[in-house]
Amino acid sequence: MNAFLDSSKIRIGEQSKIRFITYDANAQQNLKVDWPSFEDTITRKVEIVSRTAIDSTIPDKNNPSIIQQHQQYIVTAFDSGYFAIPPFKFFVNGDTVNPVLTEALFLEVNTVPVDTSAAKVKDIKAPFDEPFDWKWYLPMVYWSGAAILLVALIVFIILKLTKKT
């Protein structure tokens, strides 16, 4: 059983892949391997983004008795530092007393460098002073005048019709 880290050095928020690989040298034995299972974190600072299903392949077509199983976890971290990922436990044929352990993995997470000399603290800019423009109000004046004339016309028609009767 092996565990490999794609990239042991990432920046905050970047992703790396942990690949798990097992080899069954004699496919006729039908080894039952219980894989490690995680919810959303591997350690307190290393989070799991996604995982693939366990896949079986035959790496050498000339020797079909060797079966390789693999799974991949995509992980990330949002804090800088060096993180030790403990060995992963694989249980073979239900033997929980003698688990097969992988090697520990180390993940280095770096911050994004910031150039503090280029970013000087500056004062807040004053609000823009926009000049007053009557042309902006003209469409509203026209529509308001048209609405007043329409209401006056309706009132005039109603008064004329009611006066004749």
N, C-alpha and C positions, 0 to 999 in steps of 0.2 A: 504494500500500500504506500502510495506516494502522494505528497501535496506540494504543489509548486505555486509560487507567486509570480505572476507575469512581470510586474514591475515593483521592486521593493522601495522605490522612491517616487512619491507623488506630491502634488501640491494640494492644499486644502480644497476639498470638494471634487477632486479628480477621482477617477475610478481605476481599480486594478482588478485582475481576475485571479482567483484561486482555483487551480485545477486539481482535482482528485483523480488518481488513476490506480486501478487494481488490475492485477494479472492473475488469471486462472490458468496455470500451466497444463492442467489436464481437464478438459471440458467434461469428460465423462464423470468426474467426481461430483459435479454440481455443487460447488461451494456456495453456501448461503452467507452473504456478507451484509451485515447491518451497518448502513452508512451513518455518519454523524448527521444530526438534524438540528437546525437552528431556526429560530423564529425571525427576528429582525436584526440581531446583533451577534457578532462572534465574541467580541470582548466589549467592555463598557464604552470604548471610544471608536471601535471599528464596526460600521453598520453594513448590513447586507442590502444591496439595491435589488438584485434579482438572482435567481438560480435556474439552472437547466435541469431537465429530467436526467436520470441515470441512463446512459446509453451504452450498449454493448457492441463491440466491433471485433473483427478478426484482423489484427494488424499484418499478419503474414499469410497470404493466400496459399502458400506452399505447405504451411503447417496449421491446419484449421483446428488443432487441438488446443491452441493458445487463444484464450478469449480475453479481451481487454474491456474493462468497464470504466467509464469516465463521467464526471460531473463537474460543472463549473459554477462558481459563485462570483458575482460581481460585487465588490466591496468598495466602500469609501470611508473617509474620516473628515470630520469638520473641526478638528483641533490639531495644532501642530505638535510634533514630538516624535519619539521613537516608541513604537508599540510592538510588544511581543505577542504573537498569536500562538497560544499554547498548542502542543501536539494534538492532533485529531485522533479519536479512538474509533477503530473499526472492530466490530465483533464478528468473528468467523464461526459459522455453524452454531450460533447461540451460546458460545463460550464467553460468558461475561467476566470470568475470573482472569483470563489471560487475553486482554484486548491487544490488537495490533496497533501500535502508535506510529504516527508519522513524525517527522522532525518538526521542531518549532520553527515558525516563520517570523521574520522581522519586517515591519513596515515603517518606513521613515516618511513623515508627512511634514512638508515645509510650507511656510507662509509665502505669500506673494510679496516680493520686495517692493517697497514704496519709497520713492525719491522725495524725501522731505524738503530738500533744498529747492525744488522746483515749485512747490506748492506753498507760497507765502500766504499768510493770513491777510485778507483784504477786508475793507470796510463794506458794509451793505450799501448797495446803490440806492439812490433816492428814486421814488416813483416817477414815471414819465409824466410830463405835463402836456396833456393833449389840448390843443386849441378848440374853442367852441365853434361849431359849424352848423349854420341854419339849414344847409342843404340836406343834412342828415334827417332833420325833422319834417321836411316838406311832404314826403309820402304819407306820414301819419296825419298831417294837417289836411291833406286832400281827402283821405278816406274818412276822417272825422267829419269834415264839412259835407261830404256826400251822404253820410249816414244821417246827419242832422236834417239835411234837405229832404231825404226820403221819409223820415219820421214826420216832418212838417207837412209833406204832401199827403201822407196817409191820414193825418189828423184833419187836414183841410177837406179831404174827400169824405171822411166819415161825418164831419159837421155839415157839409152840404147835403149829403144823403138823408141825414136825420132831420134837417130843417124843413125839407119839402113835405114830409109826411105829417 
